Amino acid sequence: MAGRRSLGRRFGWLWAAYTVSTFGTRLAFDAFPLVAILVLHSGATEVAVLAASGLAVGAAVAVPLGPWVEFRRKRPVMVAMDLVRCVALLSVPVAFALGVLGFAQLLVVSVVVAAADITFSAASGAFLKALVPPRDLLVANGRFEATTWTATMLGPPLGGAVAGLFGPLATVAADAASYLLSALGLRAVGGEEQRPARAFAAHRPRAGDLLDGWRYLLADPVLRPLFFNSVLVNGLIMAASPLLAVLMLGSLGFAPWQYGLAFAVPCVGGLIGSRLSRRLVARYGQRTVLSTVGALRACWPFGLAFVRPGVAGLVLVMAVELGLITCSAMYNPVVATYRLEQTPADRVARVLTAWSVTSKASIAAMTALWGLLAAATGPRAAIAGAGLLLLATPLLLPRKDHASRRPPTGVSP
């Protein structure tokens, strides 16, 4: 069975590092808004600025780091990003203990963590491609996906309990500790990592290098539609998320525990979908799974516009989220694997950086735009609008098999 297949000791340590940092992040879910509200007594505008700026500015800061990562060994970069996130997050409870914590510090830390997240993801994707044989990439990505949804299911409720007992700063400290443990796990991976073909020291950075990842994505006939599809789907889903919270916790009168339950229980679909992805690819092929499951995941969110008060409304949200999460968990490992397979080893970090930067910036922009739309039309209408647009996103999915195509040209190595 795929779930029992050994990928070796080194992957085991990589997976362990990913697991501990992911659980730490989910444990501290929404910790910064809680700190801003409960500790610093910030208003709604400041909290919104904190959420949007962390993503947008962090993504902008990460842009020049893609070429920088490309020409360095990836594991030391990953360890460094873990330590940067650990120190940045730990500065928050330390500043509070010293009586100097302010909103500006939360803003700076959120930017630093967002930029480090993107840089770490770019380096880890390149490292995984070199560590795991091509035939096992889907198995590895499936395990990461299952870990993500397990942490999403268990982390926020546990984090809420910890925040309730000890305050939100305790979850921030726990998240910082998780990055330290992740760095130690990455150090334990061991082994020799091949130096990139062209050392960064011998490479004079050029302005054009910053755009290499986007050039490659836009020149590739299959990655290009997958890229646009992922950016739009993720942006629209995340843009509607805070509006659904406003609708459910506001006019519909759901209790906070009901709201949490509505999103925690469907995460079991993440475990189901991540286990099914490899079997589906083995039976139907990558292209069919990407096009079919990619289309199916866009069909669910429109149903959230019809949520009503009471048990029936709660069940509706759970059913919609279960379908969405199951399809996403089937799709995500396949697209992640395909992206690594189709990207040359000397461009992986730049391509993954471009993908992540665009995704995070789009989420920030769409969240702000949908907030304005909700102010004008109401949250239910805005959620319906996002759902309708999502129904059109399958048109961006690739329809032809370009497996025999030549690599895109025009990208400097």
C-alpha positions as CSV (number, residue, x, y, z in Angstrom):
1,M,0.0,0.0,0.0
2,A,1.2,3.6,-0.7
3,G,0.7,4.6,2.9
4,R,3.3,1.9,4.1
5,R,5.8,2.4,1.3
6,S,9.2,3.4,2.7
7,L,10.9,6.4,1.1
8,G,14.0,6.1,3.2
9,R,15.4,7.5,6.4
10,R,16.2,10.9,4.9
11,F,12.7,11.5,3.7
12,G,11.4,10.3,7.1
13,W,13.3,13.2,8.8
14,L,12.1,15.6,6.1
15,W,8.5,14.5,6.7
16,A,8.9,14.7,10.5
17,A,10.2,18.3,10.2
18,Y,7.3,19.2,8.0
19,T,4.9,17.6,10.4
20,V,6.0,19.4,13.5
21,S,6.2,22.9,11.8
22,T,2.8,22.3,10.2
23,F,1.2,21.4,13.4
24,G,2.8,24.4,15.1
25,T,1.4,26.7,12.4
26,R,-2.1,25.3,12.7
27,L,-2.0,25.4,16.5
28,A,-1.3,29.2,16.1
29,F,-4.1,29.6,13.5
30,D,-5.3,33.3,13.7
31,A,-3.0,34.0,16.6
32,F,-1.9,37.4,15.3
33,P,-5.4,38.7,14.9
34,L,-6.2,37.5,18.4
35,V,-3.1,39.1,19.8
36,A,-4.0,42.4,18.0
37,I,-7.5,42.3,19.3
38,L,-7.1,40.9,22.8
39,V,-3.7,42.2,23.7
40,L,-3.2,45.4,21.7
41,H,-6.9,46.3,21.5
42,S,-6.7,46.9,17.8
43,G,-9.7,47.7,15.7
44,A,-11.2,46.0,12.7
45,T,-9.2,48.2,10.2
46,E,-5.9,47.4,11.9
47,V,-6.6,43.6,11.9
48,A,-7.5,43.7,8.2
49,V,-4.3,45.6,7.4
50,L,-2.3,43.1,9.4
51,A,-3.8,40.1,7.5
52,A,-3.5,41.7,4.0
53,S,-0.1,43.3,4.5
54,G,1.5,40.2,5.8
55,L,0.7,38.3,2.6
56,A,1.2,41.1,0.1
57,V,4.4,42.7,1.5
58,G,5.8,39.3,2.4
59,A,5.2,38.1,-1.2
60,A,7.0,41.2,-2.6
61,V,9.9,40.7,-0.2
62,A,10.2,37.1,-1.4
63,V,10.5,37.9,-5.1
64,P,14.3,38.4,-5.2
65,L,14.9,35.4,-3.0
66,G,13.9,32.9,-5.8
67,P,17.1,33.4,-7.8
68,W,19.1,33.6,-4.5
69,V,17.8,30.2,-3.5
70,E,18.3,28.6,-6.9
71,F,22.1,28.8,-6.7
72,R,22.5,27.6,-3.2
73,R,22.2,24.3,-1.5
74,K,18.6,23.9,-0.5
75,R,18.8,22.3,3.0
76,P,20.8,25.0,4.6
77,V,18.3,27.6,3.2
78,M,15.4,25.6,4.7
79,V,17.2,25.5,8.1
80,A,17.9,29.2,7.9
81,M,14.2,30.0,7.1
82,D,13.1,27.9,10.0
83,L,15.4,29.8,12.3
84,V,14.3,33.1,10.9
85,R,10.7,32.3,11.5
86,C,11.5,31.0,15.0
87,V,13.3,34.1,16.1
88,A,10.7,36.4,14.5
89,L,7.8,34.7,16.2
90,L,9.6,34.4,19.5
91,S,10.2,38.2,19.5
92,V,6.4,38.7,20.0
93,P,6.0,37.0,23.5
94,V,9.4,38.4,24.5
95,A,8.4,41.9,23.6
96,F,5.1,41.5,25.5
97,A,7.0,40.3,28.6
98,L,9.1,43.4,28.4
99,G,6.1,45.6,27.9
100,V,7.1,46.9,24.5
101,L,4.9,44.9,22.1
102,G,3.2,47.1,19.5
103,F,1.2,46.8,16.4
104,A,4.1,47.7,14.2
105,Q,6.1,44.7,15.5
106,L,3.2,42.4,14.6
107,L,3.2,43.8,11.1
108,V,6.9,43.4,10.6
109,V,6.9,39.8,12.0
110,S,4.0,38.8,9.8
111,V,5.9,40.1,6.7
112,V,9.1,38.3,7.7
113,V,7.2,35.1,8.3
114,A,5.3,35.3,5.0
115,A,8.6,35.9,3.0
116,A,10.3,33.1,4.9
117,D,7.4,30.8,4.2
118,I,7.7,31.4,0.4
119,T,11.4,31.0,0.5
120,F,11.2,27.8,2.5
121,S,8.6,26.3,0.1
122,A,10.7,27.0,-2.9
123,A,13.8,25.4,-1.4
124,S,11.9,22.4,-0.1
125,G,10.3,21.7,-3.4
126,A,13.8,21.7,-5.1
127,F,15.2,19.6,-2.3
128,L,12.4,17.1,-2.5
129,K,12.9,16.7,-6.3
130,A,16.6,15.8,-5.7
131,L,15.9,13.6,-2.6
132,V,13.1,11.4,-3.9
133,P,13.1,9.3,-7.1
134,P,10.6,10.6,-9.7
135,R,8.4,7.5,-9.3
136,D,7.9,8.3,-5.6
137,L,7.2,12.1,-5.9
138,L,3.5,11.6,-5.8
139,V,3.7,9.3,-2.8
140,A,5.8,12.0,-1.0
141,N,3.4,14.8,-1.9
142,G,0.5,12.7,-0.9
143,R,2.0,12.3,2.6
144,F,2.6,16.0,2.9
145,E,-1.0,16.7,1.9
146,A,-2.4,14.2,4.4
147,T,-0.2,15.8,7.1
148,T,-1.5,19.2,6.2
149,W,-5.2,18.2,6.5
150,T,-4.6,16.3,9.8
151,A,-2.9,19.4,11.3
152,T,-5.8,21.6,10.0
153,M,-8.3,19.3,11.6
154,L,-6.6,19.0,15.0
155,G,-4.5,22.2,15.3
156,P,-7.0,25.0,15.5
157,P,-9.2,23.4,18.2
158,L,-6.2,22.6,20.3
159,G,-4.8,26.1,19.7
160,G,-8.1,27.6,20.7
161,A,-8.0,25.6,23.9
162,V,-4.4,26.7,24.6
163,A,-5.3,30.3,23.8
164,G,-8.3,30.2,26.1
165,L,-6.2,28.8,29.0
166,F,-2.9,30.7,28.5
167,G,-3.6,33.5,26.0
168,P,-2.8,33.7,22.3
169,L,0.8,34.5,22.9
170,A,1.3,30.9,24.1
171,T,0.3,29.6,20.7
172,V,2.8,32.1,19.1
173,A,5.5,30.7,21.3
174,A,4.5,27.1,20.4
175,D,4.7,28.0,16.7
176,A,8.2,29.4,17.2
177,A,9.3,26.2,19.0
178,S,7.9,24.1,16.1
179,Y,10.2,25.9,13.7
180,L,13.2,25.2,15.9
181,L,12.3,21.5,16.0
182,S,11.8,21.5,12.3
183,A,15.3,23.0,11.8
184,L,16.7,20.2,14.0
185,G,14.8,17.6,12.0
186,L,16.2,19.0,8.7
187,R,19.7,18.9,10.2
188,A,19.1,15.2,10.9
189,V,18.3,14.5,7.3
190,G,22.0,14.3,6.6
191,G,23.6,13.2,3.4
192,E,25.4,15.1,0.8
193,E,23.6,17.7,-1.2
194,Q,25.0,18.5,-4.7
195,R,26.1,22.0,-5.1
196,P,24.1,23.8,-7.8
197,A,25.8,23.8,-11.2
198,R,26.5,27.5,-11.1
199,A,27.4,28.9,-7.7
200,F,25.6,32.0,-6.8
201,A,29.0,33.6,-5.9
202,A,29.9,33.4,-9.6
203,H,26.5,34.6,-10.7
204,R,25.9,38.3,-10.9
205,P,22.2,38.9,-10.2
206,R,20.4,40.6,-12.9
207,A,17.0,42.3,-12.8
208,G,15.8,39.8,-15.4
209,D,16.5,36.9,-13.0
210,L,13.6,38.1,-10.8
211,L,11.2,37.2,-13.6
212,D,12.7,33.9,-14.7
213,G,10.1,31.8,-12.7
214,W,7.2,33.7,-14.4
215,R,8.8,33.4,-17.8
216,Y,9.0,29.7,-17.5
217,L,5.5,29.3,-16.2
218,L,4.0,31.5,-18.9
219,A,6.0,29.7,-21.7
220,D,4.9,26.2,-20.7
221,P,1.7,25.1,-22.4
222,V,0.5,22.9,-19.5
223,L,2.0,24.7,-16.4
224,R,0.6,28.0,-17.6
225,P,-3.1,27.1,-17.4
226,L,-2.5,25.1,-14.2
227,F,-0.8,28.2,-12.7
228,F,-3.7,30.6,-13.6
229,N,-6.3,28.1,-12.5
230,S,-4.6,27.6,-9.1
231,V,-4.2,31.3,-8.5
232,L,-7.8,32.1,-9.3
233,V,-9.3,29.1,-7.4
234,N,-7.2,29.7,-4.3
235,G,-7.8,33.4,-4.4
236,L,-11.6,33.1,-4.8
237,I,-11.9,30.4,-2.1
238,M,-9.9,32.4,0.4
239,A,-11.6,35.7,-0.5
240,A,-15.0,34.2,0.5
241,S,-13.7,32.6,3.7
242,P,-13.9,35.7,6.0
243,L,-17.2,36.6,4.5
244,L,-18.6,33.2,5.4
245,A,-17.3,33.8,9.0
246,V,-19.1,37.1,9.1
247,L,-22.3,35.5,7.8
248,M,-22.3,32.5,10.1
249,L,-21.2,34.2,13.3
250,G,-23.2,37.3,12.6
251,S,-26.7,37.3,11.1
252,L,-27.1,33.5,11.1
253,G,-26.2,33.3,14.8
254,F,-23.9,30.3,14.9
255,A,-21.8,29.9,18.0
256,P,-18.0,30.0,17.6
257,W,-17.8,26.3,18.4
258,Q,-20.3,25.4,15.7
259,Y,-18.3,27.5,13.2
260,G,-15.1,25.7,14.2
261,L,-16.8,22.3,14.0
262,A,-18.1,23.1,10.5
263,F,-14.6,23.4,9.2
264,A,-12.7,20.9,11.4
265,V,-14.9,17.8,10.7
266,P,-14.7,18.0,6.8
267,C,-10.9,17.9,7.0
268,V,-11.3,14.1,7.1
269,G,-11.8,14.6,3.4
270,G,-8.2,15.7,3.2
271,L,-7.0,12.3,4.5
272,I,-9.4,10.5,2.0
273,G,-8.4,12.6,-1.0
274,S,-4.6,12.4,-0.3
275,R,-4.8,8.6,-0.2
276,L,-6.9,8.4,-3.4
277,S,-4.7,10.7,-5.5
278,R,-2.0,8.1,-6.3
279,R,-4.6,5.4,-7.1
280,L,-6.4,7.7,-9.4
281,V,-3.3,8.7,-11.3
282,A,-2.3,5.0,-11.6
283,R,-5.7,4.2,-13.1
284,Y,-6.5,7.3,-15.2
285,G,-3.3,9.2,-15.7
286,Q,-2.1,12.6,-14.5
287,R,-3.8,14.7,-17.2
288,T,-7.3,13.1,-16.6
289,V,-7.0,13.6,-12.8
290,L,-5.8,17.2,-13.2
291,S,-8.7,18.2,-15.6
292,T,-11.5,16.1,-13.9
293,V,-10.7,16.6,-10.2
294,G,-9.6,20.2,-10.9
295,A,-13.0,20.9,-12.4
296,L,-14.9,19.1,-9.6
297,R,-13.2,21.2,-6.8
298,A,-14.6,24.4,-8.3
299,C,-18.2,23.1,-8.1
300,W,-18.6,23.1,-4.3
301,P,-18.2,26.7,-2.9
302,F,-21.3,28.1,-4.7
303,G,-23.4,26.1,-2.3
304,L,-22.2,28.2,0.7
305,A,-24.3,31.0,-0.6
306,F,-27.4,29.1,0.5
307,V,-26.4,28.4,4.1
308,R,-29.3,29.0,6.6
309,P,-29.5,29.1,10.4
310,G,-29.7,25.9,12.5
311,V,-28.7,22.3,12.1
312,A,-29.5,22.2,8.4
313,G,-27.2,25.1,7.6
314,L,-24.4,23.6,9.7
315,V,-24.8,20.3,7.8
316,L,-24.8,22.2,4.4
317,V,-21.5,23.9,5.2
318,M,-20.0,20.6,6.4
319,A,-21.1,18.8,3.2
320,V,-19.8,21.6,0.9
321,E,-16.5,21.8,2.7
322,L,-16.1,18.0,2.7
323,G,-16.6,17.9,-1.0
324,L,-14.2,20.8,-1.6
325,I,-11.5,19.5,0.7
326,T,-11.7,15.9,-0.7
327,C,-11.3,17.2,-4.2
328,S,-8.5,19.6,-3.3
329,A,-6.6,16.9,-1.4
330,M,-6.8,14.7,-4.5
331,Y,-5.7,17.5,-6.8
332,N,-3.0,19.2,-4.8
333,P,-0.4,16.3,-4.7
334,V,-0.9,15.6,-8.4
335,V,-0.3,19.2,-9.5
336,A,2.6,19.5,-7.1
337,T,4.2,16.4,-8.5
338,Y,3.5,17.4,-12.1
339,R,5.0,20.8,-11.5
340,L,8.2,19.3,-10.1
341,E,8.4,16.7,-12.9
342,Q,8.0,19.3,-15.7
343,T,10.4,21.9,-14.2
344,P,14.2,21.5,-14.8
345,A,16.2,21.1,-11.5
346,D,18.0,24.4,-12.1
347,R,14.8,26.3,-12.2
348,V,12.6,24.7,-9.5
349,A,13.2,27.3,-6.8
350,R,12.4,30.2,-9.2
351,V,9.3,28.6,-10.5
352,L,8.0,27.7,-7.1
353,T,8.7,31.2,-5.8
354,A,6.9,32.8,-8.7
355,W,3.9,30.4,-8.1
356,S,3.8,31.2,-4.3
357,V,4.3,34.9,-4.7
358,T,1.5,35.2,-7.2
359,S,-0.8,33.0,-5.2
360,K,-0.3,35.0,-1.9
361,A,-0.5,38.4,-3.6
362,S,-3.7,37.3,-5.4
363,I,-5.3,36.1,-2.2
364,A,-4.5,39.4,-0.5
365,A,-5.9,41.4,-3.4
366,M,-9.0,39.3,-3.8
367,T,-9.7,39.3,-0.1
368,A,-9.6,43.1,0.0
369,L,-11.7,43.3,-3.2
370,W,-14.4,40.9,-1.9
371,G,-14.5,42.8,1.4
372,L,-15.4,45.9,-0.6
373,L,-18.0,43.9,-2.6
374,A,-19.5,42.5,0.6
375,A,-19.8,46.1,2.0
376,A,-21.8,47.1,-1.0
377,T,-23.9,43.9,-1.6
378,G,-23.8,41.9,1.7
379,P,-21.7,38.9,2.5
380,R,-24.1,36.3,1.0
381,A,-24.1,38.0,-2.4
382,A,-20.4,38.3,-2.4
383,I,-20.0,34.6,-1.5
384,A,-22.3,33.8,-4.4
385,G,-20.3,35.9,-6.7
386,A,-17.1,34.1,-5.8
387,G,-18.9,30.7,-6.3
388,L,-20.1,31.7,-9.7
389,L,-16.7,32.8,-10.8
390,L,-15.2,29.5,-9.5
391,L,-17.6,27.6,-11.8
392,A,-15.8,29.2,-14.8
393,T,-12.2,28.3,-13.6
394,P,-12.2,24.8,-15.1
395,L,-12.0,26.5,-18.5
396,L,-8.4,27.3,-17.7
397,L,-7.4,23.7,-17.1
398,P,-5.2,22.1,-19.8
399,R,-7.2,20.0,-22.3
400,K,-4.3,18.4,-24.3
401,D,-1.5,16.1,-23.4
402,H,1.7,18.0,-24.0
403,A,4.0,15.3,-22.6
404,S,6.1,15.2,-25.7
405,R,6.5,18.9,-26.0
406,R,9.9,20.6,-26.0
407,P,11.0,22.5,-22.8
408,P,10.1,26.2,-23.0
409,T,12.8,28.5,-24.2
410,G,13.7,32.1,-23.4
411,V,14.5,31.6,-19.7
412,S,18.0,32.2,-18.5
413,P,19.4,29.3,-16.6
